[in-house]
Amino acid sequence: MAIDLENPGGFLTTRLRQAVNWGRKYSLWPLPFGTACCAIEFMSTVSSYNDLSRFGAELVRFSPRQSDLLIVAGTVSYKQAPILKTIYSQMAEPKWVISMGVCACSGGFYNNYSTLQGIDRIIPVDVYVAGCPPTPENLLHGLVQLQQKVEQEGLAPAARRHAARAGKAERA
């Protein structure tokens, strides 16, 4: 069977990176790390009204080895920080992190000795979702931003991806 070059049909050409990133974009498996009221908002985001499954992220897993998206929702104390770091390190590559809510992003109004002032002090964060608590629409917007980021990136592992970003921050 020969391929008619004048009338191409029946085959698709693309780059490997584009095909892989398209698959990654629509198959994010989130692991919720919910500690406060933001976790309740996450629950409403995965409900039928907001339907997170429209974006390909409906397979909520509670095992870091089966997840590639960590959603940290709520206040993280210094006692929880090593647990969060362990969960992040147990996730397989590629992996992404969404920091959901002002407490996870910056400590919120808990400026005291026991609250971690932003999870980006211990693990790299890809998308920040603002709000106290953020609405389901905010989380969906953050997920769409992450999908756009996944679609544009190469096949580099997260460690190298975040190391490059940290290097840019040090030079600035």
C-alpha positions in Angstrom: 0.0 0.0 0.0 1.4 3.3 -1.0 0.8 6.8 0.5 -0.7 9.3 -1.9 1.3 12.5 -1.3 -1.0 14.5 -3.4 -4.1 13.6 -1.3 -2.8 12.9 2.2 -5.3 11.4 4.5 -5.6 8.7 7.1 -2.4 9.7 9.1 -1.4 12.4 11.5 1.9 14.1 11.9 3.0 15.8 15.1 5.9 16.3 17.4 6.4 13.8 20.2 6.5 16.6 22.7 3.1 17.9 21.5 1.4 14.5 21.6 2.8 13.7 25.1 1.9 17.1 26.5 -1.6 16.9 25.0 -2.1 13.6 26.9 -0.7 15.0 30.1 -2.8 18.1 29.8 -6.1 16.2 29.9 -5.1 13.4 32.3 -4.1 15.2 35.5 -4.7 13.0 38.6 -5.0 15.3 41.6 -4.0 14.4 45.2 -5.7 16.8 47.6 -3.7 17.8 50.7 -6.6 19.6 52.4 -6.1 21.0 55.9 -8.7 23.7 56.3 -11.7 25.5 54.7 -10.1 25.4 51.2 -10.5 21.6 51.3 -14.3 22.1 51.5 -14.1 24.3 48.4 -12.1 21.6 46.7 -14.8 19.1 47.5 -17.4 21.4 45.9 -15.2 21.7 42.8 -15.2 18.0 42.2 -18.9 17.8 42.7 -21.4 17.5 39.9 -22.3 21.2 39.9 -18.7 22.4 39.0 -17.5 19.1 37.5 -13.8 19.0 37.5 -14.0 16.0 35.2 -14.7 18.3 32.3 -11.0 19.3 32.4 -9.7 15.7 32.6 -8.9 15.8 36.4 -11.6 13.7 37.8 -9.5 10.8 39.0 -8.8 12.1 42.5 -6.2 9.8 44.1 -5.2 9.6 47.7 -1.9 7.9 47.0 1.1 10.0 45.9 2.4 7.2 43.7 -0.8 7.4 41.6 -1.0 11.2 41.3 0.8 13.8 39.3 -1.0 16.9 40.6 -0.7 17.9 44.3 -3.3 20.4 45.4 -2.4 21.9 48.7 -5.6 23.5 50.1 -5.4 25.3 53.4 -3.1 26.2 56.2 0.1 24.2 56.6 1.9 24.2 60.0 5.6 23.5 60.5 4.7 20.1 61.9 2.9 19.2 58.6 5.7 20.5 56.4 7.9 17.4 56.5 4.8 15.3 55.7 4.0 17.5 52.7 7.6 17.3 51.5 7.5 13.5 51.8 4.3 13.3 49.8 5.8 15.5 47.1 8.9 13.4 46.9 6.9 10.2 46.6 5.0 11.5 43.5 6.2 10.2 40.2 7.5 12.4 37.4 6.1 14.6 35.9 4.4 16.3 38.8 2.8 19.6 39.4 1.7 21.6 42.4 -1.3 24.0 42.9 -1.2 26.1 46.0 -4.9 26.8 46.8 -5.9 29.6 49.1 -4.1 32.4 50.7 -2.9 30.3 53.7 -1.1 27.8 51.4 0.3 30.6 49.2 1.5 33.0 51.9 0.4 31.8 55.4 -2.7 34.0 55.3 -3.5 36.0 58.4 -1.7 33.3 60.5 1.5 35.2 60.9 2.8 33.2 63.9 5.4 30.8 65.0 3.6 27.6 64.0 2.3 28.4 60.5 4.4 27.9 57.4 4.4 31.2 55.4 3.8 29.7 52.0 4.4 26.1 50.8 6.9 27.4 48.2 9.4 27.4 51.0 9.5 23.6 51.0 8.2 22.4 47.6 8.1 24.2 44.2 4.7 25.6 43.2 3.4 25.8 39.6 0.2 27.7 40.0 -1.1 29.9 42.9 -4.9 30.1 43.4 -5.9 33.2 45.4 -8.8 33.6 47.7 -9.9 33.0 51.3 -11.3 30.5 50.6 -11.0 30.4 46.8 -14.2 29.7 44.9 -14.5 26.6 42.8 -14.3 28.9 39.7 -10.9 30.1 40.9 -9.6 26.6 41.3 -10.9 25.7 37.8 -9.1 28.8 36.4 -5.9 27.7 38.2 -6.3 24.2 36.6 -6.8 25.7 33.2 -3.6 27.8 33.7 -1.7 24.7 34.7 -3.0 22.9 31.6 -1.7 25.7 29.4 1.6 25.4 31.2 1.8 21.6 30.7 0.9 22.1 27.0 3.8 24.5 26.5 6.6 22.7 28.4 9.0 20.1 27.2 9.7 16.6 28.3 12.0 17.7 31.2 11.4 16.3 34.6 10.0 18.5 37.3 13.3 18.7 39.2 15.1 20.1 36.2 12.1 22.3 35.4 12.0 23.9 38.9 15.8 24.1 39.2 15.8 26.2 36.0 13.2 28.5 37.5 15.1 28.8 40.7 18.2 29.6 38.8 16.4 32.5 37.1 15.2 33.8 40.4 18.7 33.8 41.8 20.0 35.7 38.8 17.3 38.3 39.0 
